[in-house]
Amino acid sequence: KQWYQRRVPITAGVVEKDGKTSEGVFEVALPLKEKDLVEAEKEVVAFVEGQVVKLQCNKLDVITELWWTCNGKRLKAGEGNVRINNKKTYSVLTFRPAKLSDKGTCTCHAKGQGSEDSVDIQVGGVENEVTITSQVDDITCKQGEKKPCNLEWSIDTKIGTVKPRDVQICLYKNEKKTNCKVSRLKKDIYSRSFGYQRKPQSSGPYIAVVTVKGKEYISDPITLTVTPKGKKGE
């Protein structure tokens, strides 16, 4: 932050060598209050895993550069679940969807004309209403194989029962859900199976979209890769 100085007169006594005291008026430079460049719309933000969470930083003066960090790491727009939208008078950091690993301290940093400023926002993960856990890592399957290719999630909820029809498993590209199918439930695992008719065009990130009591929760993606079958003789 930048400090602006002002000069003010003060009256002080000076003790000279002979022990005499004389008074005089002197000028000293005192700092004025700091010039803030940014402020938090909310200083504390709580969220539930799987929901969209937004943090807003308001601009109070001319800003030449603005960036975000969370827990000391500089964030990049479009990386993982991070979205950053910089406007003329504010900047919004969005987690879509939020993960419990996002909790901690996020900081909005700003540079102005010869000054710098920052503001912290505390992001606290509340107890999960719904927890969605993938049972497989990113998976690769070959086109034409009889062995099924399964995407699987377990779901723990504290607010109701999750039936198979409450879980849609969808291809997720450009923040849009497509090609959604109702899950299958077996031994507490919700899954979507790709059989031998699977094609390379089915490849991509898939998410489990869980609806409980009218509220939607989204899992982290599992990336499916379907490799094309080889030519005869290969």
N, C-alpha and C positions, 0 to 999 in steps of 0.2 A: 504494500500500500504506500501511497505517497503522502508525506507530511508537508503542510504549508506553514511557513513561519511568519510570525509577526513580532515587531519590536515594541516593548512596553517599558515605560520608565519605572524604576523602583528606587526607593530611598534606603540607603544603607549607611551604617556607621563604619568608619575605617580607623583602626588603632595604629597609630604611627609609632616610630621607634622610641620616642621620648615618653610614650605612655598616654599621650593625649589622644582624644577621640574626636574625629571630625566627621560630619555628615555630608553626603553628596547625592546627586541623582544620576543614576547610571541607566543605560539601555541594555536589555538582555533580549535574546531571541528565544521565544517560547513556541512550542509546536501547537498548531491548531488541531482540531480533531481530524482523524483520518478521512481521506476521501474514498468512499466505497465505490467500486465499479460494478459489483454484482451482489445480489442477495437471493436467498432461497425462497421459493414460493411456500414450501413447507420444510421445516428443519428435520422432521422425523417422518418417514414413510414406512408403513407396515404393509406386508403383502402375503398372499397365499400362493404357494407354488402352483404353476400352471396358468395363473392369471396374467393379464397385461398390466404392467406397473410403469407409471410415468413419474419422473423427477423433473422439476422445472426450476431454472435459474434465470432470474430477471436481470436485465442490463440496466444500470443506473447512469451510465455515461457512455461516451464514445469508446467502443471496443475495437481494437485492431486484430486481436486473436483470442479465440475461446476454445477450450478443450475440456474433456472430462477424464477423470481417473476414478477407479474403484479399488479400494484396498491397495493403493499404490501403483496400480497398473493402468497405463493409458489405454483408453478404449477407442476402437475404430468402428465407424458406422458400417453396418452390414456384416460385421464379424460375429458369427454365432447368433445369439438372440438379442444383439445390441442394435438399436436404432437411435440416431441422433438427428434432430431437426433444429437447425439454427435459423431463427427469425431476427428481424430488425431489433426487437425489444426484449427478446427472451430466447432461451435455448431449452429444448426438451430432450432428456435422455429416457428412452423407452426400453424396457426388457419385455420381449415378446417371444415366448412366454417366460415369466419369471421363474428362476430356480433358487432353491435355498442357498446355493453357493454364491448367489448375488448379494446376500446380506452382508452388512458391514458398513463402511464409510465410503460414500461417493463424494467427489469433490469437483466443483465447477471452477476452473481456472480462467483468468482473464488478464489480458494485457491491454493497457490504454496508451495514451500519449505520455510516455515517460513514467508510467506507473504500472504496478501489478496488484492483483487482488485474487482472493479465492474464498469460497464458502463451502462448508461441509454439510452434507445431508446424510443423516443416519438412516440406513435401510435395514429394517428388522424383519426377519422371517417369522411369521406367527405359526402356531401349531397347524400342521396341514389338516384341512378338512378332507382332502382326497390326495393320496400319494400314488403316483403311477411309476412303476419300476420296470424297465425293459429287462427281459430274460435272455436276450441274445445281443451280441455285439453286431456291428455292421456285417451283413451276410452276403456271400457270393454263391450263386447257384448256376448250373448249366442248363441251357435250353434243351428240352427233350428228355431230361433225366426223369426216371420214375420216382426217385426219392423226393418227397415233398419239401418245399422250401417254406418254413414257417417263421412268421414274425410274432413275437410273444411278449405280453406284458402281464404283470400282476398288479392288482389294484386294491388298496386299503382305504376304506372310508369310515369316517366317524359320524357321518350325518345321514346315512341311509344305506339301502341295498342297491348294488349295481348288477343289473341283469345284462345278458349278452346284447340285447337290443339297445341298451344304453351306451354301448361302446361302438363307435364307428372307427374303422382303421382306414386312413386316407393317405393318398399321395399328397405331399406338401411342397409346393414350389412357388416361389415369389410371393410368400405369405398367403397363399390361397390353397384351400382344400379341394381336391378333385378325386375322382375315382374311388369314392368312399364305399365300404362294404361293412355290413354288420358283423361283429366278431363272433367267434365260437368260444364257448366256455367249457373247459375240461380240467378238472382237478385244480380249480382256482386260477387257471391261466386263461387269459383272453387272447385269442390268436386269429390270424388270417393266413391261410395257406395258399401257396402258388404251386399248382400241379405241373405235370409234364408239358402242358400246353402253354406254359409261361413263355414270354418273349422278351427280348432285350429292351423293347419299348416300355416294359413294366418297371425298368430300373429307376431308382430315385429314392429320396427320403420319405419315409412313411411315419405317421404319427397316430397315436391312439387319442381319440376325442371322446371324453367321458362326460356324460350329462347326468348330474345328480340334483334332484329337486329344482330343475330348471336352470341350473348353473353349469357352465361348460368349463371343463378342465382339459389341458392339452399336455401330452407327454413330450419328452425329448424325442427327436427323430431317430429311427433306425434306417440306415441306408441299405437298400436292396440293390444288388448288381446281378443282372442275368446276362451271362456270357453266351454268345451265339454258338450253336452246335457246329461242329466241324463238318467238312464235306466227307462224302463216303471215302473210306480208305484211310482217313486220318485217325 
